[in-house]
């Protein structure tokens, strides 16, 4: 029957107190070291003056001489530590060859090769197993950073950073050996990359920027707010690169208007000049064209570069009636238009004529008459919209006064703040 040998007497004189040794040559050379516990063949064998150490396992802390406050649990855990302090190696050959202080390795061969790499922490089987001199590393997870030899790393997750070798100051948060971890960082460059979606799950959370929290982004439940004036007023700059711009994904409307003063009366339709009046009929001194039946104006406008190509446009006219209506009168407008493309070689297509009628029942009221939408299938930015707007006989109850033109123009959808190139969207 096999027998277990319990050694309770050191080979040389011992003056240290509160020591426990179980196993062949455990605490074999201890002299003044106190409060040590050795369990296992040659555990803490070379310890002389080191105190407050725990070595459990064959060769655990075997070479420790004066190092204190160390824990080595497992076969060959912290085997070659001599003078290092505050080291923890738990697991077979964990922190086996380290010679310095403040190293923690938990798991099979965790920090196995670490010699002079300082302030390292490794939890997980074979985590940081290759590291020798890299300092200030933290690895948690199976084989996390197992090939890394540089310093300043943080690896979280099974196989996180397992492909890293000589690089330094990396952050990997992942659960597999991947070059695109969920979170990647470079501590020395102040860089973080997220390979996935980032959520702030709640209204009112604020994301701040700048050394003094100079700007923030906030979603309040109704709208997204960007504030760059928290410390001092500052611009918001957007750079999209060559032939790129901001593109809107939802319908947004804008208009392009022409004041009456820039319009001209075509032959046979020339209207007279009349002043606008206020709500009590007083002359404002602001002149415009007064359009009676059979009179009109011509003008031109360019389809703007923010226009969403292919969408419909709506022509409209703003006007005022200053004569008293007889009741509910009607004013009918006729729009005659054609479109000329950007190229100088394109000829004008035939004109199109559409009409729109508006009821008028309040003297001095300002009105808007909108025509039916004009199909914009073939409309492009830069196209020249040529038109004549004229007053024609109403379908019934003709308004006898003139319509004083304020502006004419088009309503249109926009999808960018401009075009990507001069002549093309």
C-alpha positions in Angstrom: 0.0 0.0 0.0 1.4 3.5 -1.0 2.3 5.8 1.8 2.1 9.6 1.9 5.1 11.4 3.3 4.3 14.5 5.5 7.3 16.8 6.1 6.9 19.0 9.1 10.6 19.7 9.7 12.7 21.9 7.5 16.2 20.9 6.6 17.8 23.9 8.3 17.0 25.9 11.3 13.7 27.9 11.0 12.9 31.0 12.9 9.8 32.0 10.9 6.4 31.6 12.5 3.0 30.2 11.5 4.2 28.1 8.6 2.6 24.9 7.3 4.2 22.4 5.0 2.8 19.2 3.6 4.8 17.3 1.0 8.3 16.2 0.1 10.7 19.2 0.5 7.8 21.6 0.9 9.2 24.8 2.5 12.5 22.9 2.6 14.9 25.9 3.0 12.7 28.3 4.9 14.5 30.3 7.6 12.7 33.6 8.6 9.7 33.5 6.3 6.4 33.5 8.2 2.8 32.8 7.5 3.5 30.5 4.6 1.5 27.5 3.5 3.1 24.8 1.2 1.3 21.7 0.1 2.8 19.5 -2.5 6.2 18.1 -3.5 8.8 20.9 -3.5 6.1 23.5 -3.0 7.9 26.7 -1.8 11.0 24.6 -1.6 13.5 27.5 -2.0 11.7 30.0 0.2 13.9 31.5 2.8 12.6 34.9 3.9 9.4 35.3 1.9 6.2 35.6 4.0 2.5 35.3 3.5 2.8 32.9 0.6 0.5 30.0 -0.4 1.9 27.2 -2.7 -0.5 24.3 -3.3 0.6 21.8 -5.9 3.7 20.0 -7.1 6.4 22.7 -7.7 4.0 25.5 -6.8 6.2 28.5 -6.0 9.1 26.2 -6.0 11.8 28.8 -6.6 10.4 31.5 -4.4 13.1 32.9 -2.0 12.1 36.3 -0.6 9.0 37.1 -2.5 5.9 37.7 -0.4 2.1 37.7 -0.6 2.1 35.2 -3.5 -0.4 32.5 -4.3 0.4 29.6 -6.5 -2.2 26.8 -6.8 -1.7 24.1 -9.3 1.0 22.0 -10.9 4.1 24.3 -11.4 2.1 27.4 -10.7 4.4 30.4 -10.2 7.3 27.8 -10.3 10.1 30.2 -11.2 9.1 33.2 -9.1 12.0 34.1 -6.8 11.6 37.6 -5.5 8.3 38.8 -7.0 5.5 39.9 -4.8 1.8 39.8 -5.0 1.7 37.3 -7.8 -1.3 34.9 -8.3 -1.1 31.8 -10.4 -4.0 29.4 -10.2 -4.0 26.5 -12.6 -1.5 24.1 -14.1 1.6 26.1 -15.1 -0.2 29.4 -14.6 2.3 32.3 -14.3 5.0 29.6 -14.4 8.1 31.6 -15.3 7.4 35.1 -14.1 10.2 36.9 -12.2 8.5 40.2 -11.3 5.6 41.4 -9.1 1.8 42.0 -9.5 1.0 39.3 -12.0 -2.3 37.4 -11.9 -3.0 34.3 -14.1 -6.0 32.1 -13.5 -6.5 29.1 -15.8 -4.4 26.4 -17.5 -1.1 28.0 -18.6 -2.5 31.5 -18.1 0.5 33.9 -18.5 2.6 30.8 -18.8 5.6 32.5 -20.5 5.5 35.9 -18.7 8.8 36.8 -17.4 9.2 40.6 -17.0 5.9 41.8 -18.4 4.5 43.9 -15.5 1.0 44.4 -14.1 -0.7 41.7 -16.3 -3.9 40.0 -15.5 -5.1 36.9 -17.4 -8.1 34.7 -16.6 -8.9 31.8 -18.9 -7.2 28.7 -20.1 -4.1 29.6 -22.2 -5.0 33.3 -22.1 -1.9 35.4 -22.8 0.1 32.2 -22.8 2.7 33.6 -25.2 3.3 36.9 -23.6 6.9 37.3 -22.2 7.7 41.0 -21.7 4.4 42.9 -22.7 3.1 44.9 -19.7 -0.2 46.2 -18.6 -2.3 43.6 -20.3 -5.7 42.2 -19.3 -7.2 39.1 -20.9 -10.4 37.4 -19.8 -11.6 34.3 -21.7 -10.4 31.0 -23.2 -7.2 31.7 -25.3 -7.8 35.4 -25.1 -4.8 37.1 -26.6 -3.0 33.8 -26.7 -0.4 34.9 -29.3 0.0 38.5 -28.1 3.5 39.5 -27.1 3.0 43.3 -27.0 1.8 45.4 -24.1 -1.2 47.5 -23.2 -3.9 45.1 -24.5 -7.4 44.4 -23.2 -9.0 41.2 -24.5 -12.5 40.2 -23.3 -14.1 37.0 -24.5 -13.2 33.5 -25.7 -10.5 33.8 -28.4 -10.7 37.6 -28.3 -7.6 39.0 -29.9 -6.4 35.5 -30.7 -4.8 36.7 -33.9 -2.9 39.6 -32.3 0.9 39.1 -32.2 3.4 41.9 -31.8 0.9 44.8 -31.9 0.4 47.0 -28.8 -2.5 48.8 -27.0 -5.4 47.0 -28.6 -8.9 46.5 -27.3 -10.8 43.4 -28.5 -14.3 42.5 -27.2 -15.4 39.3 -29.0 -16.5 35.7 -28.5 -14.4 34.3 -31.3 -11.1 34.6 -33.2 -12.1 37.5 -35.5 -10.5 40.5 -37.1 -13.9 42.3 -36.7 -14.7 42.1 -33.0 -17.9 43.6 -31.7 -15.7 46.4 -30.2 -12.2 47.2 -31.3 -10.0 49.9 -30.0 -6.5 51.4 -30.0 -5.6 53.0 -26.7 -2.6 54.8 -28.1 -4.6 56.4 -30.9 -7.8 57.1 -29.0 -9.7 55.0 -31.5 -12.8 52.8 -31.1 -14.6 50.8 -33.8 -17.9 49.1 -33.3 -18.8 46.3 -35.7 -22.5 46.4 -35.2 -25.4 48.7 -34.3 -25.1 51.1 -31.3 -28.2 51.9 -29.4 -29.1 54.5 -26.7 -32.4 52.8 -25.7 -34.4 55.7 -24.4 -35.5 59.2 -25.1 -33.5 62.0 -23.7 -30.0 60.4 -23.6 -27.3 62.8 -24.6 -24.1 62.0 -26.5 -21.4 64.7 -25.8 -18.4 65.7 -27.8 -15.3 67.9 -27.0 -13.0 68.2 -24.1 -15.4 70.6 -22.3 -18.6 68.8 -23.5 -18.8 71.4 -26.3 -21.5 69.7 -28.4 -24.1 67.1 -28.0 -26.6 64.9 -29.9 -30.0 64.2 -28.3 -33.1 62.4 -29.4 -36.0 63.7 -27.3 -38.7 61.3 -28.6 -39.9 63.6 -31.4 -36.8 64.9 -33.1 -33.0 64.6 -33.3 -31.2 67.6 -32.0 -27.6 68.6 -32.6 -26.3 71.4 -30.4 -22.8 72.8 -31.1 -23.1 75.8 -28.8 -22.9 74.4 -25.3 -19.6 76.2 -24.6 -19.2 78.5 -27.6 -21.0 78.9 -30.9 -19.5 76.7 -33.5 -20.2 75.5 -37.1 -21.4 72.1 -38.0 -19.4 70.9 -41.1 -20.4 67.9 -43.3 -17.9 66.5 -45.8 -19.3 63.9 -48.2 -16.4 63.6 -50.7 -16.2 64.1 -54.4 -19.6 63.9 -56.3 -21.4 63.1 -53.0 -24.0 65.0 -50.9 -26.6 64.7 -48.2 -29.6 62.8 -49.5 -33.0 62.9 -47.9 -35.0 59.6 -47.8 -38.4 61.1 -47.0 -40.5 63.6 -48.9 -39.5 67.2 -48.3 -40.9 70.2 -50.2 -39.5 73.5 -51.3 -40.5 76.2 -53.7 -38.9 78.5 -56.3 -40.7 81.8 -56.6 -40.4 84.8 -58.9 -41.5 88.3 -57.9 -43.9 90.0 -60.2 -41.4 92.8 -60.9 -39.2 90.3 -62.8 -42.0 89.2 -65.1 -42.8 90.8 -68.4 -46.0 91.4 -70.3 -46.1 89.6 -73.7 -47.5 91.5 -76.7 -51.3 91.7 -76.5 -51.4 90.7 -72.8 -49.5 93.6 -71.2 -51.2 94.5 -67.9 -51.2 97.8 -66.1 -49.3 98.9 -62.9 -51.4 98.9 -59.7 -50.4 99.4 -56.0 -51.2 96.9 -53.3 -53.6 98.0 -50.6 -53.8 97.0 -46.9 -56.7 95.4 -45.1 -58.6 98.7 -44.8 -58.0 99.7 -48.4 -55.1 102.2 -47.8 -52.6 102.5 -50.6 -49.3 100.8 -49.6 -47.2 102.5 -52.3 -45.9 99.0 -53.4 -46.5 98.6 -57.1 -47.2 95.4 -59.1 -49.0 94.2 -62.2 -52.8 94.2 -62.0 -54.1 91.3 -64.2 -57.6 91.7 -65.8 -59.2 89.0 -68.0 -57.2 88.8 -71.2 -53.9 90.0 -69.6 -50.9 88.1 -68.4 -47.2 87.9 -67.8 -44.3 85.7 -69.0 -41.3 84.5 -67.0 -38.6 81.8 -66.7 -37.1 79.8 -63.9 -34.6 77.0 -63.7 -35.3 73.6 -62.1 -33.0 73.9 -59.0 -30.3 71.4 -58.2 -31.9 70.2 -55.0 -35.0 69.0 -57.0 -35.7 65.3 -56.8 -35.5 64.4 -60.4 -38.6 62.6 -61.9 -41.1 63.9 -59.3 -44.1 66.2 -60.1 -44.1 69.9 -59.7 -47.0 72.3 -58.8 -47.2 75.7 -60.3 -48.9 78.4 -58.2 -49.6 82.1 -58.3 -50.0 84.5 -55.3 -52.3 87.4 -55.9 -54.5 90.0 -54.2 -58.0 91.2 -55.1 -58.6 94.9 -54.1 -62.0 95.5 -55.7 -65.1 94.3 -53.8 -66.5 91.0 -55.1 -70.2 90.8 -55.9 -70.5 87.7 -53.7 -68.5 84.6 -54.3 -66.8 85.4 -57.5 -64.3 83.3 -59.5 -60.8 84.0 -60.9 -59.5 81.6 -63.5 -55.8 81.5 -64.5 -54.2 79.8 -67.5 -50.7 78.5 -67.5 -48.9 78.0 -70.8 -45.5 76.3 -70.4 -42.7 74.4 -72.1 -39.4 73.0 -70.9 -35.9 73.4 -72.3 -33.2 71.0 -71.3 -29.7 71.8 -70.2 -28.1 71.0 -73.6 -27.8 73.8 -76.2 -28.7 71.4 -78.9 -32.2 70.6 -77.5 -35.1 72.4 -79.2 -38.3 73.5 -77.4 -41.1 71.0 -77.3 -44.7 72.2 -77.9 -46.3 74.1 -75.1 -48.8 72.6 -72.6 -51.8 74.5 -71.3 -53.5 74.0 -68.0 -56.0 76.1 -66.0 -56.9 76.6 -62.3 -59.8 78.5 -60.8 -60.1 80.1 -57.3 -63.2 81.5 -55.5 -62.9 85.0 -54.2 -65.3 86.5 -51.7 -63.4 88.9 -49.4 -62.1 92.3 -50.6 -58.4 92.9 -50.1 -57.8 89.2 -49.4 -54.5 87.7 -50.5 -55.0 84.4 -52.4 -53.0 81.5 -53.8 -54.1 79.6 -56.8 -52.4 76.2 -57.3 -52.6 74.3 -60.6 -52.8 70.5 -60.9 -49.5 68.7 -60.6 -47.3 68.7 -63.7 -45.9 65.3 -64.3 -42.1 65.5 -63.8 -41.1 62.1 -65.2 -38.6 63.7 -67.6 -37.7 66.8 -65.6 -34.0 67.2 -64.6 -32.0 69.7 -62.7 -31.0 72.7 -64.8 -34.0 72.5 -67.1 -35.5 75.9 -68.1 -39.2 76.2 -67.3 -40.7 78.9 -69.7 -44.2 80.1 -69.0 -47.0 82.6 -69.4 -49.5 83.1 -66.7 -52.7 84.9 -67.9 -56.2 85.6 -66.7 -59.0 84.0 -68.7 -62.7 84.0 -68.3 -64.0 82.2 -65.3 -66.5 79.3 -65.5 -69.1 81.4 -63.7 -69.5 84.6 -61.6 -66.5 86.4 -63.0 -64.6 88.6 -60.5 -64.7 92.1 -62.0 -61.5 93.4 -60.3 -57.9 92.9 -61.2 -55.7 90.2 -59.7 -52.6 91.9 -58.3 -49.6 89.5 -58.8 -47.3 89.0 -55.8 -45.2 86.0 -56.9 -45.4 83.0 -59.2 -43.5 79.8 -58.8 -43.3 76.0 -58.4 -43.6 73.7 -55.4 -41.3 70.7 -55.8 -39.8 67.8 -53.9 -36.1 67.9 -52.8 -33.8 65.0 -51.9 -30.4 66.7 -51.7 -29.1 70.1 -50.7 -27.6 70.4 -54.2 -26.4 68.3 -57.1 -23.3 66.1 -56.9 -21.9 67.6 -60.1 -22.6 70.8 -62.0 -24.8 69.5 -64.7 -26.0 66.1 -63.2 -27.7 65.2 -60.0 
